[in-house]
Structure formats: C-alpha cells, structure tokens
Amino acid sequence: MSLQIRPAHDQDHQAVIALAPRLAIGVAAWRDPEAAMGAARQWLDGSMAAAKERRGAVFVAEDGGEVVGVVSVVPQRHFTGAEDAYVGELAVAPHAVRGGVGRRLMAAAEDWARGQGLRHLTLETGAANLTARRFYAALGYEEEGIRLTRPLNPLPD
C-alpha cells in the first residue's frame, strides 16, 4: 500500500462524495436511509466548500491514485465557550478498512487542529456503529455526551 494523506483538491470531489454511504452506517433503524444518504452527501459538499474557503480542512487518503478515505475538520465552539476542532466526517472505502487509513486520517485532523491552536478534537458517530465507537476509543477518544431519541407513535385522530 502506497498510502498518502493530503489535502483534498477540487478534482477529488466525486471520489469524496462516493464515500457518502460509509457515513450512513449506524443510523438508527427508525431513520429514513435515503434521507441519511442525502445528508451525508450534503455534509461532504459543505466540508469541501468550507475547506476551499479556509474555514476548515478536508484530507483524503490516496492509494495508487485512488481516493480511499476522507476526513473533514473545522473549528467549532463547544457549549462551554471553548473552541474545539470538530471532525464532521471520517469515511474509509470498504476495501481499505483495517489498513490504517482511518488512523492516518485522524492523525491529519489532529495535526491540523494543533496547528490551529485548538486543544480538543470532538466528533459524533451513530450509537449503533460499534465498530466506529471501538475505533475511536482505541485512539483515546472518550464519550462526552449521549443523545437520546424516542420514536413517537402518530397522534390519534
């Protein structure tokens, strides 16, 4: 594997968007999967635009000329007022999983955050995405908040 981590370029846009299905893993069963896919594409589009405007960064993992992973990172204010770095998306192509791609991309996001003078890197993932949760825990990330949702039955007529 000749893996290279580099900033994303405009010509990477389609390859980055092609990784959107990886972001829908772990979405709650009661959520619309098509809506989740649409949101994932919008997130990636927004992250690419933010990086182009220097409001954040997007890094890709390239192996033999093929984009096999992406991570986006932006500054974001925590509710306490502290400014943190926030990973909006991390996605690795199925055939590149468990090859160190995710680790290298997260290291790039951490380096970017340090370079911006930020002291924390935060992210979110689906509660049902146990693989991702284990991955982040292995990198030293700790769960800080829990989001709870309850599907409601339709109102009676």
Residue, then its C-alpha position, 0 to 999 in steps of 0.5 A: m500500500s502506497l498510502q498518502i494523506r493530503p489535502a483534498h483538491d477540487q478534482d477529488h470531489q466525486a471520489v469524496i462524495a462516493l464515500a457518502p454511504r460509509l457515513a450512513i452506517g449506524v443510523a438508527a433503524w427508525r431513520d429514513p436511509e435515503a434521507a441519511m444518504g442525502a445528508a451525508r452527501q450534503w455534509l461532504d459538499g459543505s466540508m469541501a466548500a468550507a475547506k476551499e474557503r479556509r474555514g476548515a480542512v478536508f484530507v483524503a487518503e490516496d492509494g495508487g491514485e485512488v481516493v480511499g478515505v476522507v476526513s473533514v475538520v473545522p473549528q467549532r465552539h463547544f457549549t462551554g465557550a471553548e473552541d474545539a476542532y470538530v471532525g464532521e466526517l471520517a469515511v474509509a472505502p470498504h476495501a481499505v478498512r483495517g489498513g490504517v487509513g482511518r488512523r492516518l486520517m485522524a492523525a491529519a485532523e489532529d495535526w491540523a487542529r494543533g496547528q490551529g491552536l485548538r486543544h480538543l478534537t470532538l466528533e459524533t458517530g451513530a450509537a449503533n456503529l460499534t465498530a466506529r465507537r471501538f475505533y475511536a476509543a482505541l485512539g483515546y477518544e472518550e464519550e462526552g455526551i449521549r443523545l437520546t431519541r424516542p420514536l413517537n407513535p402518530l397522534p390519534d385522530 
